[in-house]
Amino acid sequence: MRDFVSCFNEGAVNISHSSCSSYSSNACISPSLVPSVQNAVTSLYRIILSTTNQLFITVTWCKSPITGQGLSINFGDETSASFKLNTNSRFFRKKKGNKVIESATSKIEVFWDLSAAKYESGPEPVEGFYIVVMVDSEIGLILGNLKHSSQAAKVSLITRQEHCSGNTLYSTKAKFCDTGSAHDVLIRCSGDILSVCIDKKMVIRVKRLQWNFRGNQTIFVDGLLVDLMWDVHDWFFNPASGYAVFMFRTRSGLDSRLWLEEKLLQKEQERIEFSLLIYACKSP
């Protein structure tokens, strides 16, 4: 098979511990701007149980001056199958407990303990908590610090969405594959220039952003092809909404017309790709 790097854009940037990007001499320097604030974080998980049954679970952490801090969990496409906690409700003040969720297809129970949860600037706790989802008496999903050796379900994080507001400096962490390490992601818009850094290495720098408000770049992270796409059209031409979208999406390199047989093989293996979406608003 041809080497992936040689088959794609020669300007693609490689991020790994053993290599330097083509922008490595212009490493990202921490700007004086205060980073933007996360308002909501939504993660979509695919759960494959030991019975081979499949379930999609959406977990959303949110925080605002009006609604307070909250958590919601949705199961598949069932609108009635959901779990919600909110600081403005008496139920949320019970920071430890369990609840059975009504579902037409499975018996679902949620166990949680947020009594010692610690937060940074965002709505999602960073330590001192756990969320456990039981599906048909089997552990389907564990979030937080609880470790359980009997978990048999296979869990894949498919999509992570972050909603941010404030200054045009957006900072987060992302794992682009289950076996990879967490990487620092920094997006900065200064005037008419967009720069994106991963682990303090600049992977793209877009000038004349008002005219290049949409685009894409291929980078390599942990040996994976990652498509980096941006759309900042509304920042310039629809300031009433003001949202920009940045997306990082992994692919194997077989998502191309070059290797049709290998693409079919990829379908058979049902490889799960990962997407990180950042919705950014300039206004607080």
ZABAMI-817107 format. One record per residue (C-alpha): residue number from 1; residue in three letters; x, y, z. Coordinates in pm, 1 decimal, padded with zeros to 6 digits. Example, Ala and Ser with C-alpha at 12.3 -4.5 7.8 and 13.67 -1.06 7.14 Angstrom:
# residues 2
<miro dodo="1" volum="ALA" xx="01230.0" yy="-00450.0" zz="00780.0"/>
<miro dodo="2" volum="SER" xx="01367.0" yy="-00106.0" zz="00714.0"/>
//
This chain:
# residues 284
<miro dodo="1" volum="MET" xx="00000.0" yy="00000.0" zz="00000.0"/>
<miro dodo="2" volum="ARG" xx="00122.1" yy="00349.0" zz="-00075.5"/>
<miro dodo="3" volum="ASP" xx="00226.7" yy="00556.3" zz="00224.1"/>
<miro dodo="4" volum="PHE" xx="-00068.4" yy="00766.0" zz="00346.7"/>
<miro dodo="5" volum="VAL" xx="00137.5" yy="01081.9" zz="00385.4"/>
<miro dodo="6" volum="SER" xx="00255.1" yy="01069.1" zz="00025.1"/>
<miro dodo="7" volum="CYS" xx="-00097.2" yy="01011.2" zz="-00104.5"/>
<miro dodo="8" volum="PHE" xx="-00247.1" yy="01325.1" zz="00046.6"/>
<miro dodo="9" volum="ASN" xx="-00173.8" yy="01693.7" zz="00059.2"/>
<miro dodo="10" volum="GLU" xx="00201.4" yy="01747.8" zz="00082.4"/>
<miro dodo="11" volum="GLY" xx="00135.9" yy="02042.1" zz="00312.4"/>
<miro dodo="12" volum="ALA" xx="-00040.9" yy="01824.4" zz="00568.8"/>
<miro dodo="13" volum="VAL" xx="00093.2" yy="01863.5" zz="00922.2"/>
<miro dodo="14" volum="ASN" xx="00202.0" yy="01568.0" zz="01133.6"/>
<miro dodo="15" volum="ILE" xx="00152.9" yy="01582.8" zz="01511.9"/>
<miro dodo="16" volum="SER" xx="00326.7" yy="01315.1" zz="01715.3"/>
<miro dodo="17" volum="HIS" xx="00577.0" yy="01289.9" zz="01997.8"/>
<miro dodo="18" volum="SER" xx="00857.5" yy="01194.9" zz="01762.0"/>
<miro dodo="19" volum="SER" xx="00805.6" yy="01444.2" zz="01481.4"/>
<miro dodo="20" volum="CYS" xx="00777.3" yy="01815.7" zz="01422.0"/>
<miro dodo="21" volum="SER" xx="00523.1" yy="01994.2" zz="01206.8"/>
<miro dodo="22" volum="SER" xx="00609.7" yy="02228.4" zz="00924.3"/>
<miro dodo="23" volum="TYR" xx="00504.3" yy="02511.2" zz="01157.2"/>
<miro dodo="24" volum="SER" xx="00702.7" yy="02384.9" zz="01457.1"/>
<miro dodo="25" volum="SER" xx="00938.3" yy="02681.3" zz="01448.7"/>
<miro dodo="26" volum="ASN" xx="00634.6" yy="02904.2" zz="01496.1"/>
<miro dodo="27" volum="ALA" xx="00501.1" yy="02724.0" zz="01800.1"/>
<miro dodo="28" volum="CYS" xx="00188.0" yy="02868.4" zz="01955.5"/>
<miro dodo="29" volum="ILE" xx="00266.3" yy="03117.2" zz="02227.0"/>
<miro dodo="30" volum="SER" xx="00011.1" yy="03164.2" zz="02499.8"/>
<miro dodo="31" volum="PRO" xx="-00170.7" yy="03485.8" zz="02410.8"/>
<miro dodo="32" volum="SER" xx="-00267.6" yy="03749.8" zz="02665.2"/>
<miro dodo="33" volum="LEU" xx="-00637.5" yy="03704.5" zz="02585.5"/>
<miro dodo="34" volum="VAL" xx="-00852.8" yy="03532.7" zz="02844.7"/>
<miro dodo="35" volum="PRO" xx="-00983.5" yy="03204.8" zz="02694.8"/>
<miro dodo="36" volum="SER" xx="-01350.9" yy="03179.4" zz="02608.0"/>
<miro dodo="37" volum="VAL" xx="-01596.6" yy="03005.7" zz="02839.8"/>
<miro dodo="38" volum="GLN" xx="-01759.6" yy="02669.5" zz="02772.0"/>
<miro dodo="39" volum="ASN" xx="-02139.0" yy="02689.0" zz="02797.2"/>
<miro dodo="40" volum="ALA" xx="-02221.8" yy="02329.0" zz="02703.9"/>
<miro dodo="41" volum="VAL" xx="-02046.9" yy="02002.8" zz="02621.2"/>
<miro dodo="42" volum="THR" xx="-02228.8" yy="01718.7" zz="02443.4"/>
<miro dodo="43" volum="SER" xx="-02079.1" yy="01373.2" zz="02389.3"/>
<miro dodo="44" volum="LEU" xx="-02232.8" yy="01096.2" zz="02179.1"/>
<miro dodo="45" volum="TYR" xx="-02135.9" yy="00738.8" zz="02271.3"/>
<miro dodo="46" volum="ARG" xx="-02205.2" yy="00415.3" zz="02088.5"/>
<miro dodo="47" volum="ILE" xx="-02254.1" yy="00123.5" zz="02326.1"/>
<miro dodo="48" volum="ILE" xx="-02234.8" yy="-00238.4" zz="02208.4"/>
<miro dodo="49" volum="LEU" xx="-02354.2" yy="-00473.4" zz="02482.6"/>
<miro dodo="50" volum="SER" xx="-02238.5" yy="-00830.5" zz="02534.2"/>
<miro dodo="51" volum="THR" xx="-02560.9" yy="-00938.0" zz="02360.5"/>
<miro dodo="52" volum="THR" xx="-02441.1" yy="-00738.2" zz="02052.4"/>
<miro dodo="53" volum="ASN" xx="-02735.9" yy="-00501.3" zz="02100.3"/>
<miro dodo="54" volum="GLN" xx="-02642.3" yy="-00142.2" zz="02021.3"/>
<miro dodo="55" volum="LEU" xx="-02745.2" yy="00178.4" zz="02197.2"/>
<miro dodo="56" volum="PHE" xx="-02649.9" yy="00542.3" zz="02140.4"/>
<miro dodo="57" volum="ILE" xx="-02621.9" yy="00756.4" zz="02453.7"/>
<miro dodo="58" volum="THR" xx="-02596.6" yy="01137.6" zz="02442.3"/>
<miro dodo="59" volum="VAL" xx="-02454.7" yy="01312.2" zz="02750.3"/>
<miro dodo="60" volum="THR" xx="-02480.6" yy="01691.6" zz="02781.5"/>
<miro dodo="61" volum="TRP" xx="-02331.1" yy="01911.4" zz="03053.7"/>
<miro dodo="62" volum="CYS" xx="-02444.9" yy="02274.9" zz="03049.8"/>
<miro dodo="63" volum="LYS" xx="-02403.1" yy="02590.4" zz="03254.0"/>
<miro dodo="64" volum="SER" xx="-02563.0" yy="02935.1" zz="03230.8"/>
<miro dodo="65" volum="PRO" xx="-02659.7" yy="03219.7" zz="03467.1"/>
<miro dodo="66" volum="ILE" xx="-03028.5" yy="03153.4" zz="03394.4"/>
<miro dodo="67" volum="THR" xx="-03060.3" yy="02774.6" zz="03403.8"/>
<miro dodo="68" volum="GLY" xx="-02766.0" yy="02706.5" zz="03633.8"/>
<miro dodo="69" volum="GLN" xx="-02556.8" yy="02392.5" zz="03600.8"/>
<miro dodo="70" volum="GLY" xx="-02715.8" yy="02080.6" zz="03462.5"/>
<miro dodo="71" volum="LEU" xx="-02676.9" yy="01735.5" zz="03315.9"/>
<miro dodo="72" volum="SER" xx="-02897.8" yy="01552.4" zz="03066.7"/>
<miro dodo="73" volum="ILE" xx="-02866.3" yy="01200.9" zz="02924.5"/>
<miro dodo="74" volum="ASN" xx="-03067.1" yy="01079.9" zz="02626.8"/>
<miro dodo="75" volum="PHE" xx="-03095.7" yy="00724.4" zz="02501.5"/>
<miro dodo="76" volum="GLY" xx="-03133.3" yy="00658.0" zz="02130.1"/>
<miro dodo="77" volum="ASP" xx="-03418.2" yy="00830.6" zz="01947.7"/>
<miro dodo="78" volum="GLU" xx="-03669.6" yy="00787.6" zz="02229.1"/>
<miro dodo="79" volum="THR" xx="-03774.2" yy="01134.4" zz="02340.7"/>
<miro dodo="80" volum="SER" xx="-03925.8" yy="00994.3" zz="02659.8"/>
<miro dodo="81" volum="ALA" xx="-03609.5" yy="00803.8" zz="02754.5"/>
<miro dodo="82" volum="SER" xx="-03406.5" yy="01078.9" zz="02918.8"/>
<miro dodo="83" volum="PHE" xx="-03245.0" yy="01171.1" zz="03248.1"/>
<miro dodo="84" volum="LYS" xx="-03204.1" yy="01530.4" zz="03367.1"/>
<miro dodo="85" volum="LEU" xx="-03047.9" yy="01708.5" zz="03662.4"/>
<miro dodo="86" volum="ASN" xx="-03055.4" yy="02084.6" zz="03713.3"/>
<miro dodo="87" volum="THR" xx="-02932.1" yy="02316.6" zz="03986.6"/>
<miro dodo="88" volum="ASN" xx="-03264.4" yy="02500.5" zz="03984.3"/>
<miro dodo="89" volum="SER" xx="-03454.3" yy="02186.7" zz="04076.1"/>
<miro dodo="90" volum="ARG" xx="-03482.4" yy="02008.2" zz="04408.6"/>
<miro dodo="91" volum="PHE" xx="-03386.6" yy="01684.6" zz="04232.5"/>
<miro dodo="92" volum="PHE" xx="-03039.0" yy="01809.7" zz="04145.0"/>
<miro dodo="93" volum="ARG" xx="-02964.2" yy="01891.5" zz="04506.3"/>
<miro dodo="94" volum="LYS" xx="-02973.8" yy="01518.4" zz="04564.1"/>
<miro dodo="95" volum="LYS" xx="-02623.0" yy="01487.4" zz="04424.2"/>
<miro dodo="96" volum="LYS" xx="-02605.6" yy="01112.6" zz="04474.6"/>
<miro dodo="97" volum="GLY" xx="-02866.4" yy="00856.1" zz="04381.7"/>
<miro dodo="98" volum="ASN" xx="-03015.1" yy="00634.1" zz="04113.7"/>
<miro dodo="99" volum="LYS" xx="-03314.8" yy="00644.5" zz="03881.5"/>
<miro dodo="100" volum="VAL" xx="-03486.8" yy="00397.8" zz="03648.1"/>
<miro dodo="101" volum="ILE" xx="-03546.6" yy="00538.5" zz="03297.8"/>
<miro dodo="102" volum="GLU" xx="-03854.6" yy="00441.0" zz="03101.7"/>
<miro dodo="103" volum="SER" xx="-03760.8" yy="00283.7" zz="02770.2"/>
<miro dodo="104" volum="ALA" xx="-03956.2" yy="00077.8" zz="02519.6"/>
<miro dodo="105" volum="THR" xx="-03659.6" yy="-00139.4" zz="02425.4"/>
<miro dodo="106" volum="SER" xx="-03439.5" yy="-00181.4" zz="02734.3"/>
<miro dodo="107" volum="LYS" xx="-03433.5" yy="-00158.9" zz="03111.4"/>
<miro dodo="108" volum="ILE" xx="-03213.3" yy="00143.4" zz="03188.1"/>
<miro dodo="109" volum="GLU" xx="-03095.8" yy="00264.0" zz="03528.2"/>
<miro dodo="110" volum="VAL" xx="-02868.6" yy="00559.3" zz="03602.3"/>
<miro dodo="111" volum="PHE" xx="-02647.1" yy="00584.0" zz="03912.0"/>
<miro dodo="112" volum="TRP" xx="-02471.2" yy="00911.6" zz="03990.5"/>
<miro dodo="113" volum="ASP" xx="-02257.5" yy="01079.7" zz="04254.2"/>
<miro dodo="114" volum="LEU" xx="-02171.4" yy="01447.9" zz="04207.5"/>
<miro dodo="115" volum="SER" xx="-02134.6" yy="01524.5" zz="04578.6"/>
<miro dodo="116" volum="ALA" xx="-01755.9" yy="01573.0" zz="04552.9"/>
<miro dodo="117" volum="ALA" xx="-01738.8" yy="01680.0" zz="04187.8"/>
<miro dodo="118" volum="LYS" xx="-01471.8" yy="01935.0" zz="04098.9"/>
<miro dodo="119" volum="TYR" xx="-01506.5" yy="02174.7" zz="03806.3"/>
<miro dodo="120" volum="GLU" xx="-01273.3" yy="02405.5" zz="03621.8"/>
<miro dodo="121" volum="SER" xx="-01416.4" yy="02680.9" zz="03401.0"/>
<miro dodo="122" volum="GLY" xx="-01653.5" yy="02458.6" zz="03204.2"/>
<miro dodo="123" volum="PRO" xx="-01978.6" yy="02279.5" zz="03289.7"/>
<miro dodo="124" volum="GLU" xx="-01826.1" yy="01930.2" zz="03282.9"/>
<miro dodo="125" volum="PRO" xx="-01667.6" yy="01802.5" zz="03607.9"/>
<miro dodo="126" volum="VAL" xx="-01302.9" yy="01702.2" zz="03583.1"/>
<miro dodo="127" volum="GLU" xx="-01278.0" yy="01471.6" zz="03886.0"/>
<miro dodo="128" volum="GLY" xx="-01451.0" yy="01354.2" zz="04202.3"/>
<miro dodo="129" volum="PHE" xx="-01767.3" yy="01216.2" zz="04037.8"/>
<miro dodo="130" volum="TYR" xx="-01916.0" yy="00920.9" zz="03855.1"/>
<miro dodo="131" volum="ILE" xx="-02208.2" yy="00846.2" zz="03624.3"/>
<miro dodo="132" volum="VAL" xx="-02298.8" yy="00481.3" zz="03558.6"/>
<miro dodo="133" volum="VAL" xx="-02559.5" yy="00368.2" zz="03305.9"/>
<miro dodo="134" volum="MET" xx="-02693.0" yy="00013.5" zz="03339.5"/>
<miro dodo="135" volum="VAL" xx="-02866.7" yy="-00138.1" zz="03035.6"/>
<miro dodo="136" volum="ASP" xx="-03055.1" yy="-00464.2" zz="03088.5"/>
<miro dodo="137" volum="SER" xx="-02855.2" yy="-00525.5" zz="03408.8"/>
<miro dodo="138" volum="GLU" xx="-02524.2" yy="-00474.1" zz="03225.7"/>
<miro dodo="139" volum="ILE" xx="-02286.8" yy="-00182.9" zz="03275.3"/>
<miro dodo="140" volum="GLY" xx="-02314.0" yy="00014.9" zz="02952.8"/>
<miro dodo="141" volum="LEU" xx="-02133.5" yy="00341.3" zz="03026.8"/>
<miro dodo="142" volum="ILE" xx="-01910.6" yy="00469.6" zz="03306.5"/>
<miro dodo="143" volum="LEU" xx="-01808.7" yy="00835.0" zz="03327.4"/>
<miro dodo="144" volum="GLY" xx="-01582.6" yy="00982.7" zz="03592.5"/>
<miro dodo="145" volum="ASN" xx="-01354.9" yy="00821.9" zz="03846.0"/>
<miro dodo="146" volum="LEU" xx="-01532.5" yy="00493.2" zz="03913.0"/>
<miro dodo="147" volum="LYS" xx="-01349.0" yy="00185.7" zz="03787.3"/>
<miro dodo="148" volum="HIS" xx="-01532.0" yy="-00141.6" zz="03734.1"/>
<miro dodo="149" volum="SER" xx="-01354.8" yy="-00453.3" zz="03606.7"/>
<miro dodo="150" volum="SER" xx="-01673.7" yy="-00635.3" zz="03505.2"/>
<miro dodo="151" volum="GLN" xx="-01774.1" yy="-00393.4" zz="03229.3"/>
<miro dodo="152" volum="ALA" xx="-01821.6" yy="-00600.8" zz="02913.0"/>
<miro dodo="153" volum="ALA" xx="-01984.7" yy="-00342.8" zz="02686.6"/>
<miro dodo="154" volum="LYS" xx="-01776.6" yy="-00182.3" zz="02413.0"/>
<miro dodo="155" volum="VAL" xx="-01789.3" yy="00198.0" zz="02431.6"/>
<miro dodo="156" volum="SER" xx="-01687.1" yy="00437.4" zz="02151.8"/>
<miro dodo="157" volum="LEU" xx="-01696.8" yy="00816.7" zz="02171.8"/>
<miro dodo="158" volum="ILE" xx="-01825.1" yy="00922.1" zz="01829.9"/>
<miro dodo="159" volum="THR" xx="-01880.6" yy="01296.4" zz="01859.4"/>
<miro dodo="160" volum="ARG" xx="-01796.5" yy="01567.7" zz="02108.9"/>
<miro dodo="161" volum="GLN" xx="-01954.1" yy="01912.5" zz="02069.8"/>
<miro dodo="162" volum="GLU" xx="-01846.7" yy="02219.5" zz="02266.0"/>
<miro dodo="163" volum="HIS" xx="-02032.1" yy="02551.3" zz="02274.8"/>
<miro dodo="164" volum="CYS" xx="-01813.0" yy="02845.8" zz="02375.0"/>
<miro dodo="165" volum="SER" xx="-01854.1" yy="03221.9" zz="02409.0"/>
<miro dodo="166" volum="GLY" xx="-01634.2" yy="03517.8" zz="02491.5"/>
<miro dodo="167" volum="ASN" xx="-01300.0" yy="03611.6" zz="02339.8"/>
<miro dodo="168" volum="THR" xx="-01190.0" yy="03451.7" zz="02012.5"/>
<miro dodo="169" volum="LEU" xx="-00955.9" yy="03213.3" zz="02192.5"/>
<miro dodo="170" volum="TYR" xx="-01082.3" yy="02857.6" zz="02232.5"/>
<miro dodo="171" volum="SER" xx="-00896.8" yy="02593.8" zz="02429.1"/>
<miro dodo="172" volum="THR" xx="-00988.7" yy="02228.6" zz="02487.2"/>
<miro dodo="173" volum="LYS" xx="-00851.0" yy="01875.6" zz="02504.4"/>
<miro dodo="174" volum="ALA" xx="-00934.2" yy="01591.0" zz="02267.8"/>
<miro dodo="175" volum="LYS" xx="-00851.7" yy="01222.3" zz="02218.2"/>
<miro dodo="176" volum="PHE" xx="-00876.9" yy="01141.0" zz="01849.7"/>
<miro dodo="177" volum="CYS" xx="-00888.2" yy="00766.0" zz="01912.4"/>
<miro dodo="178" volum="ASP" xx="-00963.8" yy="00541.9" zz="02208.7"/>
<miro dodo="179" volum="THR" xx="-00601.8" yy="00427.9" zz="02238.5"/>
<miro dodo="180" volum="GLY" xx="-00445.5" yy="00770.5" zz="02182.1"/>
<miro dodo="181" volum="SER" xx="-00344.3" yy="01035.6" zz="02432.7"/>
<miro dodo="182" volum="ALA" xx="-00526.8" yy="01359.5" zz="02510.0"/>
<miro dodo="183" volum="HIS" xx="-00405.1" yy="01656.0" zz="02304.7"/>
<miro dodo="184" volum="ASP" xx="-00427.7" yy="02027.0" zz="02381.9"/>
<miro dodo="185" volum="VAL" xx="-00623.3" yy="02208.4" zz="02110.1"/>
<miro dodo="186" volum="LEU" xx="-00602.7" yy="02587.7" zz="02082.4"/>
<miro dodo="187" volum="ILE" xx="-00791.0" yy="02801.0" zz="01828.3"/>
<miro dodo="188" volum="ARG" xx="-00721.2" yy="03171.6" zz="01804.9"/>
<miro dodo="189" volum="CYS" xx="-00865.5" yy="03438.7" zz="01578.6"/>
<miro dodo="190" volum="SER" xx="-00669.2" yy="03761.6" zz="01584.5"/>
<miro dodo="191" volum="GLY" xx="-00796.0" yy="04028.6" zz="01348.9"/>
<miro dodo="192" volum="ASP" xx="-00808.6" yy="03866.8" zz="01005.9"/>
<miro dodo="193" volum="ILE" xx="-00588.2" yy="03567.6" zz="01094.3"/>
<miro dodo="194" volum="LEU" xx="-00692.2" yy="03223.7" zz="01216.0"/>
<miro dodo="195" volum="SER" xx="-00440.7" yy="02992.0" zz="01380.7"/>
<miro dodo="196" volum="VAL" xx="-00493.7" yy="02642.9" zz="01520.3"/>
<miro dodo="197" volum="CYS" xx="-00242.2" yy="02469.1" zz="01745.8"/>
<miro dodo="198" volum="ILE" xx="-00223.3" yy="02114.2" zz="01876.4"/>
<miro dodo="199" volum="ASP" xx="00015.7" yy="02051.9" zz="02164.8"/>
<miro dodo="200" volum="LYS" xx="00163.2" yy="02402.8" zz="02109.4"/>
<miro dodo="201" volum="LYS" xx="00243.1" yy="02326.9" zz="01744.3"/>
<miro dodo="202" volum="MET" xx="00071.3" yy="02543.3" zz="01486.4"/>
<miro dodo="203" volum="VAL" xx="-00108.0" yy="02319.6" zz="01236.4"/>
<miro dodo="204" volum="ILE" xx="-00276.8" yy="02589.1" zz="01027.2"/>
<miro dodo="205" volum="ARG" xx="-00250.6" yy="02964.5" zz="00981.9"/>
<miro dodo="206" volum="VAL" xx="-00512.2" yy="03131.6" zz="00762.1"/>
<miro dodo="207" volum="LYS" xx="-00461.0" yy="03489.7" zz="00647.9"/>
<miro dodo="208" volum="ARG" xx="-00728.8" yy="03718.6" zz="00502.8"/>
<miro dodo="209" volum="LEU" xx="-00985.9" yy="03523.7" zz="00700.7"/>
<miro dodo="210" volum="GLN" xx="-01271.7" yy="03744.7" zz="00586.0"/>
<miro dodo="211" volum="TRP" xx="-01218.8" yy="03608.6" zz="00233.6"/>
<miro dodo="212" volum="ASN" xx="-01115.4" yy="03259.6" zz="00342.8"/>
<miro dodo="213" volum="PHE" xx="-01401.9" yy="03218.2" zz="00589.1"/>
<miro dodo="214" volum="ARG" xx="-01451.0" yy="02852.2" zz="00494.2"/>
<miro dodo="215" volum="GLY" xx="-01182.9" yy="02592.9" zz="00431.9"/>
<miro dodo="216" volum="ASN" xx="-01019.5" yy="02267.4" zz="00532.2"/>
<miro dodo="217" volum="GLN" xx="-00675.2" yy="02122.7" zz="00601.6"/>
<miro dodo="218" volum="THR" xx="-00553.5" yy="01767.1" zz="00653.9"/>
<miro dodo="219" volum="ILE" xx="-00333.8" yy="01698.7" zz="00955.0"/>
<miro dodo="220" volum="PHE" xx="-00195.8" yy="01379.9" zz="01110.7"/>
<miro dodo="221" volum="VAL" xx="-00246.0" yy="01307.4" zz="01481.1"/>
<miro dodo="222" volum="ASP" xx="-00136.8" yy="00982.8" zz="01647.3"/>
<miro dodo="223" volum="GLY" xx="-00093.2" yy="00830.9" zz="01302.5"/>
<miro dodo="224" volum="LEU" xx="-00449.1" yy="00921.0" zz="01202.2"/>
<miro dodo="225" volum="LEU" xx="-00568.2" yy="01143.5" zz="00923.5"/>
<miro dodo="226" volum="VAL" xx="-00769.8" yy="01430.2" zz="01069.9"/>
<miro dodo="227" volum="ASP" xx="-00971.3" yy="01669.4" zz="00853.8"/>
<miro dodo="228" volum="LEU" xx="-00975.5" yy="02014.8" zz="01008.9"/>
<miro dodo="229" volum="MET" xx="-01257.7" yy="02232.2" zz="00874.5"/>
<miro dodo="230" volum="TRP" xx="-01362.2" yy="02584.6" zz="00967.3"/>
<miro dodo="231" volum="ASP" xx="-01656.1" yy="02811.8" zz="00889.6"/>
<miro dodo="232" volum="VAL" xx="-01644.0" yy="03164.7" zz="01033.0"/>
<miro dodo="233" volum="HIS" xx="-01882.6" yy="03319.0" zz="00780.1"/>
<miro dodo="234" volum="ASP" xx="-02128.7" yy="03446.3" zz="01041.4"/>
<miro dodo="235" volum="TRP" xx="-01859.6" yy="03630.1" zz="01234.8"/>
<miro dodo="236" volum="PHE" xx="-01816.5" yy="03861.2" zz="00938.5"/>
<miro dodo="237" volum="PHE" xx="-02150.3" yy="03856.0" zz="00754.0"/>
<miro dodo="238" volum="ASN" xx="-02412.1" yy="03764.5" zz="01013.7"/>
<miro dodo="239" volum="PRO" xx="-02296.0" yy="03923.7" zz="01339.4"/>
<miro dodo="240" volum="ALA" xx="-02642.6" yy="03892.7" zz="01494.6"/>
<miro dodo="241" volum="SER" xx="-02580.9" yy="03520.8" zz="01551.2"/>
<miro dodo="242" volum="GLY" xx="-02204.0" yy="03537.6" zz="01537.4"/>
<miro dodo="243" volum="TYR" xx="-02134.1" yy="03163.8" zz="01555.2"/>
<miro dodo="244" volum="ALA" xx="-01832.5" yy="02999.1" zz="01399.1"/>
<miro dodo="245" volum="VAL" xx="-01787.5" yy="02622.8" zz="01361.1"/>
<miro dodo="246" volum="PHE" xx="-01459.8" yy="02431.4" zz="01381.3"/>
<miro dodo="247" volum="MET" xx="-01458.7" yy="02058.3" zz="01316.6"/>
<miro dodo="248" volum="PHE" xx="-01189.6" yy="01793.0" zz="01355.9"/>
<miro dodo="249" volum="ARG" xx="-01287.3" yy="01460.0" zz="01199.7"/>
<miro dodo="250" volum="THR" xx="-01073.1" yy="01148.2" zz="01184.9"/>
<miro dodo="251" volum="ARG" xx="-01059.3" yy="00916.8" zz="00885.3"/>
<miro dodo="252" volum="SER" xx="-00844.6" yy="00620.9" zz="00794.3"/>
<miro dodo="253" volum="GLY" xx="-00725.8" yy="00751.2" zz="00459.4"/>
<miro dodo="254" volum="LEU" xx="-00941.6" yy="00490.6" zz="00289.1"/>
<miro dodo="255" volum="ASP" xx="-01221.5" yy="00747.6" zz="00252.9"/>
<miro dodo="256" volum="SER" xx="-01091.2" yy="00821.4" zz="-00093.6"/>
<miro dodo="257" volum="ARG" xx="-01155.8" yy="00704.5" zz="-00446.8"/>
<miro dodo="258" volum="LEU" xx="-00798.7" yy="00574.3" zz="-00463.6"/>
<miro dodo="259" volum="TRP" xx="-00844.4" yy="00243.3" zz="-00285.5"/>
<miro dodo="260" volum="LEU" xx="-01195.1" yy="00110.6" zz="-00344.3"/>
<miro dodo="261" volum="GLU" xx="-01123.0" yy="-00244.6" zz="-00228.2"/>
<miro dodo="262" volum="GLU" xx="-00975.7" yy="-00122.8" zz="00098.1"/>
<miro dodo="263" volum="LYS" xx="-01270.6" yy="00108.4" zz="00146.6"/>
<miro dodo="264" volum="LEU" xx="-01502.1" yy="-00192.7" zz="00126.6"/>
<miro dodo="265" volum="LEU" xx="-01285.8" yy="-00370.5" zz="00382.2"/>
<miro dodo="266" volum="GLN" xx="-01316.4" yy="-00070.0" zz="00610.1"/>
<miro dodo="267" volum="LYS" xx="-01697.0" yy="-00092.2" zz="00587.0"/>
<miro dodo="268" volum="GLU" xx="-01686.8" yy="-00455.1" zz="00692.6"/>
<miro dodo="269" volum="GLN" xx="-01476.3" yy="-00370.0" zz="00995.5"/>
<miro dodo="270" volum="GLU" xx="-01723.7" yy="-00092.0" zz="01091.9"/>
<miro dodo="271" volum="ARG" xx="-01451.3" yy="00143.9" zz="01197.8"/>
<miro dodo="272" volum="ILE" xx="-01578.9" yy="00426.1" zz="01416.3"/>
<miro dodo="273" volum="GLU" xx="-01459.1" yy="00773.1" zz="01325.6"/>
<miro dodo="274" volum="PHE" xx="-01442.8" yy="01054.9" zz="01580.3"/>
<miro dodo="275" volum="SER" xx="-01553.9" yy="01415.8" zz="01538.9"/>
<miro dodo="276" volum="LEU" xx="-01484.5" yy="01718.5" zz="01758.3"/>
<miro dodo="277" volum="LEU" xx="-01707.9" yy="02019.4" zz="01689.1"/>
<miro dodo="278" volum="ILE" xx="-01656.1" yy="02359.7" zz="01846.0"/>
<miro dodo="279" volum="TYR" xx="-01935.4" yy="02618.4" zz="01816.0"/>
<miro dodo="280" volum="ALA" xx="-01784.1" yy="02955.4" zz="01900.0"/>
<miro dodo="281" volum="CYS" xx="-01960.5" yy="03282.1" zz="01973.5"/>
<miro dodo="282" volum="LYS" xx="-01772.1" yy="03611.9" zz="02015.0"/>
<miro dodo="283" volum="SER" xx="-02020.7" yy="03762.8" zz="02255.8"/>
<miro dodo="284" volum="PRO" xx="-02024.8" yy="03652.4" zz="02620.6"/>
//
